[in-house]
Amino acid sequence: MPEKITVERYKAFDGKVFDLRKDAEAHEAAHFHLMLCDLSAEQVQEALDLKREPIAGAIERAALEIKRARRAKAEAAQEPHPQPDP
């Protein structure tokens, strides 16, 4: 008689399926910004009200990425530029 087995697979927010949870989590971490595409105003408000935690997390992470980029740009603008020898 055939033996019945159960196989767990993990689906990321975008529908991509993975055999390992860590791979699904890594995929979501690398592609979190895609979760923000095509959101309705209602979905954004629900995220702001913490009723849609995954979207809220993606918004928060995007804000941190923007903050880091702005800080790096400001720091680069403040670095002294070497003057060429006369």
Backbone bond lengths (Angstrom), bond angles and torsions (degrees), N, CA, C in turn:
res aa  C-N    CA-C-N  psi(-1)  N-CA   C-N-CA  omega(-1)  CA-C   N-CA-C  phi
1 M - - - 1.444 - - 1.526 109.06 -
2 P 1.334 117.95 134.19 1.467 120.42 179.74 1.528 111.46 -63.22
3 E 1.309 114.00 145.03 1.457 119.88 179.29 1.528 109.24 -90.53
4 K 1.301 116.46 133.28 1.459 121.63 178.49 1.525 108.58 -84.91
5 I 1.329 115.63 131.48 1.460 120.52 176.56 1.528 108.26 -126.63
6 T 1.290 115.21 154.78 1.455 121.38 177.02 1.521 107.52 -115.87
7 V 1.311 115.46 131.77 1.454 120.90 -179.54 1.517 108.30 -116.54
8 E 1.325 116.07 127.06 1.461 120.62 176.48 1.509 109.17 -93.58
9 R 1.315 114.81 134.86 1.458 121.32 174.10 1.511 106.29 -131.55
10 Y 1.317 116.43 160.05 1.452 121.49 -174.88 1.519 109.69 -124.53
11 K 1.319 115.31 129.86 1.459 120.49 -178.59 1.520 109.36 -107.13
12 A 1.328 115.73 125.09 1.453 121.67 176.77 1.526 109.38 -75.41
13 F 1.327 116.35 169.56 1.456 121.09 -176.85 1.522 113.07 -58.27
14 D 1.319 116.91 -26.33 1.463 120.26 -177.65 1.528 112.78 -92.75
15 G 1.327 116.59 6.20 1.457 120.82 176.49 1.518 114.88 94.56
16 K 1.309 118.39 -10.24 1.457 121.15 179.30 1.532 108.94 -68.96
17 V 1.329 115.92 135.22 1.464 121.67 -174.53 1.531 110.02 -105.48
18 F 1.345 114.53 140.00 1.460 121.63 -178.48 1.521 110.03 -129.99
19 D 1.317 115.85 149.84 1.459 120.64 176.28 1.528 111.60 -76.02
20 L 1.317 116.45 -31.00 1.465 121.18 -177.09 1.518 111.16 -113.71
21 R 1.314 115.72 138.50 1.466 120.77 178.55 1.526 110.95 -59.85
22 K 1.331 117.27 -42.03 1.464 120.29 -178.24 1.523 111.34 -61.67
23 D 1.333 117.83 -33.46 1.460 120.73 177.88 1.526 111.21 -69.99
24 A 1.328 116.49 -39.04 1.472 120.24 177.17 1.520 110.27 -65.75
25 E 1.332 116.56 -42.01 1.461 120.52 178.70 1.527 111.40 -65.38
26 A 1.320 117.09 -40.40 1.466 120.49 178.28 1.524 110.79 -64.62
27 H 1.318 116.58 -40.07 1.461 121.03 177.96 1.527 109.99 -62.50
28 E 1.316 117.07 -46.62 1.464 120.24 179.66 1.525 111.20 -63.50
29 A 1.312 117.58 -38.92 1.462 120.66 179.48 1.528 111.35 -65.22
30 A 1.322 116.23 -38.11 1.466 120.53 -178.76 1.523 112.63 -76.68
31 H 1.318 117.12 -23.11 1.468 120.92 -174.69 1.523 112.84 -122.32
32 F 1.342 117.13 25.46 1.461 121.07 -175.93 1.519 112.57 -56.11
33 H 1.331 116.40 -33.57 1.469 120.83 -176.76 1.529 111.98 -62.35
34 L 1.320 117.93 -25.76 1.464 120.50 179.21 1.528 111.84 -67.25
35 M 1.329 116.09 -23.23 1.452 119.86 178.25 1.536 110.90 -66.19
36 L 1.323 116.81 -21.22 1.457 120.79 -175.98 1.529 112.90 -87.92
37 C 1.306 117.27 -7.96 1.463 120.74 -179.17 1.525 110.78 -72.57
38 D 1.300 116.12 138.70 1.473 123.12 173.56 1.520 114.56 60.13
39 L 1.325 117.75 31.93 1.460 119.74 175.64 1.523 110.03 -77.72
40 S 1.300 116.06 142.96 1.467 120.12 174.11 1.529 108.57 -83.22
41 A 1.315 115.60 163.75 1.462 120.26 176.78 1.532 109.97 -59.95
42 E 1.317 116.76 -36.27 1.461 121.22 179.39 1.530 110.79 -65.07
43 Q 1.325 117.43 -42.29 1.462 120.58 179.24 1.527 111.07 -64.76
44 V 1.330 116.55 -40.07 1.465 119.98 177.99 1.524 109.66 -63.32
45 Q 1.321 116.95 -45.49 1.467 119.77 179.45 1.523 111.07 -62.11
46 E 1.316 117.06 -41.00 1.461 120.16 177.47 1.527 111.18 -62.52
47 A 1.322 116.72 -36.88 1.467 120.09 176.47 1.525 110.13 -66.00
48 L 1.334 116.48 -42.29 1.462 120.00 178.80 1.529 111.73 -65.24
49 D 1.315 116.54 -29.02 1.468 122.02 176.66 1.532 111.82 -87.00
50 L 1.335 116.28 4.84 1.467 124.72 -179.50 1.523 113.14 61.39
51 K 1.310 116.47 29.57 1.463 121.03 174.60 1.523 110.82 -90.68
52 R 1.324 116.52 -15.21 1.471 122.53 176.39 1.524 107.14 -127.56
53 E 1.314 114.57 80.92 1.462 120.82 -173.66 1.530 113.90 -58.76
54 P 1.333 120.25 -42.39 1.468 118.07 179.41 1.539 112.83 -60.06
55 I 1.330 116.53 -39.92 1.463 119.41 179.18 1.523 109.93 -70.37
56 A 1.327 116.53 -39.76 1.464 120.05 177.34 1.529 110.40 -59.25
57 G 1.321 116.27 -42.68 1.467 119.96 178.04 1.516 112.40 -63.33
58 A 1.332 116.79 -38.74 1.467 120.32 178.93 1.525 110.89 -67.41
59 I 1.327 117.13 -39.77 1.468 120.85 177.38 1.528 109.82 -63.40
60 E 1.325 116.30 -44.45 1.455 120.93 179.98 1.530 111.13 -62.79
61 R 1.320 116.44 -42.52 1.466 119.36 179.51 1.523 111.21 -66.60
62 A 1.333 116.77 -39.48 1.461 120.11 177.73 1.529 110.27 -62.41
63 A 1.328 116.38 -40.95 1.467 120.10 178.53 1.525 110.79 -61.74
64 L 1.334 117.17 -40.46 1.462 120.23 178.20 1.530 111.75 -65.36
65 E 1.329 116.12 -39.53 1.475 119.90 178.14 1.527 110.66 -63.88
66 I 1.320 117.02 -41.47 1.467 121.25 177.87 1.526 110.34 -64.17
67 K 1.333 116.52 -43.35 1.465 120.71 179.35 1.530 110.99 -61.18
68 R 1.338 116.45 -43.29 1.473 119.90 178.45 1.529 111.19 -62.94
69 A 1.322 116.53 -42.44 1.467 120.06 -179.62 1.520 110.78 -64.57
70 R 1.322 117.38 -41.46 1.477 120.51 178.69 1.523 110.83 -64.45
71 R 1.330 116.30 -42.19 1.460 119.95 179.91 1.536 110.38 -63.36
72 A 1.322 117.09 -43.90 1.464 120.85 179.72 1.528 110.82 -63.55
73 K 1.328 116.38 -39.76 1.468 120.28 178.97 1.520 110.55 -65.11
74 A 1.321 117.64 -42.53 1.462 121.41 179.31 1.518 110.98 -65.73
75 E 1.321 117.25 -40.91 1.463 120.51 179.03 1.526 111.05 -65.50
76 A 1.324 116.49 -39.41 1.462 120.05 179.32 1.526 110.84 -65.73
77 A 1.323 116.87 -35.11 1.461 120.59 179.71 1.523 111.64 -70.36
78 Q 1.339 118.09 -25.44 1.443 121.91 -178.63 1.519 113.61 -88.60
79 E 1.316 117.87 -12.47 1.455 120.98 -179.38 1.521 109.59 -67.21
80 P 1.330 116.33 135.82 1.467 118.54 178.21 1.517 111.19 -67.03
81 H 1.301 115.12 138.52 1.469 120.74 178.76 1.525 108.11 -97.75
82 P 1.322 117.34 126.61 1.473 119.20 -179.01 1.531 110.58 -63.79
83 Q 1.311 113.95 138.99 1.462 120.50 178.54 1.529 109.41 -87.78
84 P 1.301 117.43 138.48 1.469 118.56 178.02 1.535 110.28 -67.88
85 D 1.330 114.89 149.63 1.469 119.92 178.19 1.521 109.05 -66.51
86 P 1.352 115.67 138.58 1.490 118.20 179.24 1.499 113.53 -71.74
